[in-house]
Each structure stands twice: as C-alpha cells, then as structure tokens.
Amino acid sequence: MTDDPYRKLSRKEASDAVTSLGWRLVLGELQTQVLTGSLPLAADVAGRAAAVPGADGHLRLDIRADRVILALQSADIAWITPRDVELAHKISAEVAEFRLDLDTGIGTRSVQMLEIGIDALDAAAIRPFWRAVLGYVDEQRPGGGLVDPLGQGPAVWFQQMDAPRPQRNRIHFDVSVPHDEAPDRIAAALAAGGTVTNDTEAPAFWVLADAEGNEACITTWQGRDRG
C-alpha cells in the first residue's frame, strides 16, 4: 500500500487486503494461526515473527503446544492500518520459510474472539464492580469496555438499557468470527437446538438463543462501515 502507513483502514479494505494470505479480520484485528505440531517449533515461528522489523506495537502472539496464533493491530489506535497489512505480508513470508501454512481453521473451528455484553441501566454505576472483580482495566478507546491487561480473558462491554426487562438474561456472549464462516456457525447453533431471535442487523450480528432463551450473538466485521 502506498498511502499513509498509519491511516485507519475500513473493515472491507483490511479484510480484502489479507484474506488471500490466510489472515482474517476478526473484531478489529488481523488474525491467523500456524499449526506447528510441537511447542519448540511454535516458539521458533513466534520468534521469527516477532523479529520482523516494526512488529513491536502491532503483533500479539499466543504460543500453544502445537501452534502459534498471530494477531496484528496498530495498538496505539486499536485499529488496522496499512502498516499492519504490510506486516501480515512479511510475517507470512517468514512462516513460509518453515514450509508451514497459515491456517484459519482446525476442522470446523476457526480463529475467533469472544466478548461478554452486560445490559445496564446505569453502566457508570456497575462498571467499577466488574473492573475490580475481574482485575480488568479500561479499554483505551472512548466509550470502550473493560479488557484483561494480560490479554487472557474476553473483553466486557456494557449495553445501555432504557428500562428493566424482566425475564430476559442480561449477560450474553458476542462471538466474533470470520465473515464467511458466520452462516455455518449459525447453522450449527440452530441444529443444536437454538433459534435466531433477531437478524435485523445482519451481517453485523445475529442474535441467537438457546432453548431457555439465553442469548449469544454471532458477529462479523460486515455491515459496520457506514457511509
């Protein structure tokens, strides 16, 4: 990309720029995983990726026994920039040196991110409790939620309610998946006894519920860039 390397990309620009490489846009990050089959090789791949010039402040790594999960985002603005796309290309080239492929899916499970949404009449009143009980910190962006400073747990955000809604669960999961995998994930949930309770905001998100009405949302990057 030839423009400002720190320009905020639209979600579509970011997704289109990296999908062919094996990276996916999930909840404001470019993500992929490398199946290594062993912890030492996963550590080697992670080390090479971390050594790519300019990766600091952009690259997040999660090393497991048989794989390494890679995520890119310009941390100072919590968004995707052309610099992140450039790093995705460079890191992909480093992975290829190991004769390994970027793999977004293991069987039917792909890269994803989880958030917890809490309905609130007064978010300011309950926010300190959740920050304290979870040991979380405030998300950097204005109006953001709470995040785990160690990056281990899901983010928590607060959804404003205008009135109490008895008999409705007030905590739900947001499961962010690659945009083209949402239909299969929804179909699997329906086959497992779930229902779609609201799809008016699709493909940004679908609201699903289990047999007792407990809700979860399947979300994608699509339908969120307005104008």
C-alpha positions as CSV (number, residue, x, y, z in Angstrom):
1,M,0.0,0.0,0.0
2,T,1.3,3.4,-0.9
3,D,-0.7,5.7,1.3
4,D,-0.2,6.8,4.9
5,P,1.0,3.7,6.7
6,Y,-1.0,4.6,9.8
7,R,-4.3,5.5,8.1
8,K,-7.2,3.7,9.6
9,L,-8.5,1.2,7.0
10,S,-12.1,0.4,6.6
11,R,-13.1,-3.1,7.6
12,K,-13.6,-4.1,4.0
13,E,-10.2,-2.7,3.0
14,A,-8.5,-4.6,5.8
15,S,-10.3,-7.9,5.1
16,D,-9.7,-7.7,1.3
17,A,-6.0,-7.0,1.8
18,V,-5.2,-10.1,3.8
19,T,-7.8,-12.8,3.2
20,S,-5.8,-14.3,0.3
21,L,-2.8,-14.6,2.6
22,G,-4.7,-16.7,5.1
23,W,-5.3,-13.9,7.6
24,R,-8.8,-12.9,8.7
25,L,-10.3,-9.8,10.1
26,V,-11.9,-10.5,13.5
27,L,-13.1,-7.8,15.8
28,G,-10.6,-5.2,14.7
29,E,-7.6,-7.5,14.5
30,L,-5.9,-9.4,11.6
31,Q,-5.6,-13.0,12.9
32,T,-4.3,-16.3,11.7
33,Q,-2.7,-19.4,13.2
34,V,0.2,-21.6,12.2
35,L,-0.1,-25.3,13.0
36,T,3.4,-26.5,14.0
37,G,2.8,-29.8,15.7
38,S,5.2,-29.0,18.5
39,L,5.9,-26.4,21.1
40,P,9.6,-25.8,20.2
41,L,8.6,-25.2,16.5
42,A,5.8,-22.9,17.6
43,A,8.3,-20.9,19.7
44,D,10.7,-20.7,16.7
45,V,7.9,-19.4,14.4
46,A,6.8,-16.9,17.0
47,G,10.4,-15.7,17.4
48,R,10.8,-15.2,13.7
49,A,7.5,-13.3,13.5
50,A,8.4,-11.1,16.5
51,A,11.8,-10.3,14.9
52,V,10.1,-8.8,11.8
53,P,11.2,-5.1,11.8
54,G,8.4,-2.8,13.0
55,A,6.3,-5.7,14.6
56,D,6.6,-4.2,18.1
57,G,3.4,-2.4,18.9
58,H,1.4,-4.3,16.3
59,L,2.0,-8.1,16.8
60,R,0.4,-10.2,19.5
61,L,1.4,-13.8,19.9
62,D,-0.3,-16.8,21.6
63,I,2.0,-19.8,21.7
64,R,0.5,-23.2,22.4
65,A,1.7,-26.8,22.4
66,D,1.1,-27.4,18.7
67,R,0.5,-23.9,17.2
68,V,1.1,-20.2,17.4
69,I,-1.8,-17.7,17.0
70,L,-0.8,-14.4,15.4
71,A,-2.7,-11.2,15.6
72,L,-2.0,-7.7,14.2
73,Q,-3.4,-4.3,15.1
74,S,-1.9,-0.8,15.5
75,A,-2.1,-0.8,19.3
76,D,-1.9,2.9,19.7
77,I,-5.1,3.5,17.8
78,A,-6.6,0.0,18.3
79,W,-7.3,-0.4,14.6
80,I,-6.0,-1.8,11.4
81,T,-3.6,0.3,9.2
82,P,-1.7,-0.3,6.0
83,R,1.3,-1.0,8.3
84,D,-0.5,-4.0,9.8
85,V,-1.2,-5.3,6.3
86,E,2.4,-4.9,5.3
87,L,3.4,-6.8,8.4
88,A,1.0,-9.6,7.6
89,H,2.7,-10.0,4.2
90,K,6.2,-10.0,5.8
91,I,5.2,-12.4,8.6
92,S,3.5,-14.7,6.1
93,A,6.8,-14.8,4.2
94,E,8.7,-15.8,7.4
95,V,6.2,-18.6,8.1
96,A,6.7,-19.9,4.5
97,E,10.4,-20.3,5.3
98,F,9.4,-23.1,7.8
99,R,7.4,-24.8,5.0
100,L,4.3,-24.2,7.1
101,D,1.0,-22.7,6.0
102,L,-1.2,-20.2,7.7
103,D,-4.4,-22.0,8.7
104,T,-7.5,-20.2,9.9
105,G,-9.4,-23.3,10.8
106,I,-8.9,-26.5,12.7
107,G,-11.7,-28.8,11.5
108,T,-14.8,-26.6,11.9
109,R,-13.2,-24.3,14.5
110,S,-11.6,-21.1,13.1
111,V,-10.0,-18.0,14.7
112,Q,-12.4,-16.0,16.7
113,M,-12.7,-13.5,19.6
114,L,-15.1,-13.6,22.5
115,E,-16.7,-10.6,24.3
116,I,-19.2,-10.5,27.1
117,G,-22.0,-8.0,26.9
118,I,-23.8,-6.8,30.1
119,D,-27.1,-4.9,29.8
120,A,-27.1,-1.9,32.2
121,L,-29.5,0.9,33.2
122,D,-26.5,2.7,34.7
123,A,-23.3,1.5,33.3
124,A,-21.2,4.0,35.2
125,A,-22.5,2.6,38.5
126,I,-21.7,-1.1,37.8
127,R,-18.6,-0.6,35.7
128,P,-16.2,-0.3,38.8
129,F,-17.5,-3.5,40.2
130,W,-16.8,-5.5,37.1
131,R,-13.4,-3.8,36.7
132,A,-12.5,-4.8,40.3
133,V,-13.9,-8.3,40.4
134,L,-12.2,-9.3,37.1
135,G,-9.0,-7.4,37.6
136,Y,-9.5,-5.6,34.3
137,V,-8.6,-2.1,33.0
138,D,-10.5,0.4,30.9
139,E,-10.3,0.0,27.2
140,Q,-8.3,2.8,25.6
141,R,-10.9,4.0,23.0
142,P,-13.6,6.4,24.2
143,G,-16.7,4.7,25.4
144,G,-15.0,1.3,25.3
145,G,-15.4,-1.6,27.6
146,L,-13.1,-3.4,30.0
147,V,-10.2,-5.5,28.9
148,D,-7.8,-8.0,30.5
149,P,-4.4,-6.3,30.8
150,L,-2.8,-9.7,30.3
151,G,-4.9,-10.4,27.2
152,Q,-6.1,-13.7,28.6
153,G,-9.9,-13.2,29.2
154,P,-12.6,-11.8,26.9
155,A,-13.4,-8.1,26.8
156,V,-16.5,-6.9,28.7
157,W,-18.8,-4.1,27.3
158,F,-22.0,-2.5,28.6
159,Q,-25.2,-2.2,26.6
160,Q,-27.4,0.7,27.6
161,M,-30.9,-0.3,28.6
162,D,-33.8,2.2,28.6
163,A,-36.0,0.2,31.0
164,P,-35.8,-3.0,33.0
165,R,-36.6,-6.1,31.0
166,P,-37.7,-8.9,33.5
167,Q,-37.3,-12.5,32.4
168,R,-34.6,-11.6,30.0
169,N,-31.0,-12.6,30.6
170,R,-28.8,-9.5,30.9
171,I,-25.4,-11.0,30.2
172,H,-24.6,-12.5,26.8
173,F,-21.7,-13.6,24.7
174,D,-20.6,-12.0,21.5
175,V,-18.7,-14.5,19.3
176,S,-16.8,-12.7,16.5
177,V,-16.0,-14.9,13.6
178,P,-14.6,-14.5,10.1
179,H,-17.4,-13.1,7.9
180,D,-17.8,-16.0,5.6
181,E,-17.9,-18.5,8.4
182,A,-20.9,-17.0,10.1
183,P,-23.6,-18.9,8.2
184,D,-22.0,-22.3,9.1
185,R,-21.7,-21.2,12.8
186,I,-25.3,-20.1,12.9
187,A,-26.5,-23.3,11.2
188,A,-24.6,-25.4,13.7
189,A,-26.2,-23.4,16.6
190,L,-29.7,-23.9,15.1
191,A,-29.0,-27.7,14.6
192,A,-28.1,-27.8,18.3
193,G,-31.5,-26.5,19.4
194,G,-31.0,-22.8,19.1
195,T,-33.1,-20.1,17.4
196,V,-32.4,-16.8,15.7
197,T,-34.3,-14.2,17.7
198,N,-33.2,-11.1,15.7
199,D,-31.4,-10.7,12.4
200,T,-32.2,-7.1,11.6
201,E,-28.6,-6.0,12.0
202,A,-27.1,-8.9,9.9
203,P,-24.4,-9.3,8.7
204,A,-23.0,-7.2,11.5
205,F,-24.6,-9.6,14.1
206,W,-27.3,-12.1,14.6
207,V,-28.9,-12.7,18.0
208,L,-29.4,-16.4,18.8
209,A,-30.9,-18.0,21.9
210,D,-30.8,-21.5,23.4
211,A,-33.9,-23.5,24.3
212,E,-34.3,-21.5,27.5
213,G,-33.9,-18.0,26.0
214,N,-30.3,-17.4,26.9
215,E,-28.7,-15.3,24.2
216,A,-25.5,-15.1,22.2
217,C,-24.5,-13.0,19.2
218,I,-22.6,-14.2,16.2
219,T,-20.8,-11.1,14.9
220,T,-18.7,-10.2,11.8
221,W,-17.0,-7.1,10.5
222,Q,-19.5,-6.7,7.7
223,G,-22.3,-4.1,7.8
224,R,-20.4,-1.8,10.3
225,D,-18.8,0.7,8.0
226,R,-21.4,3.4,7.4
227,G,-21.5,5.9,4.6
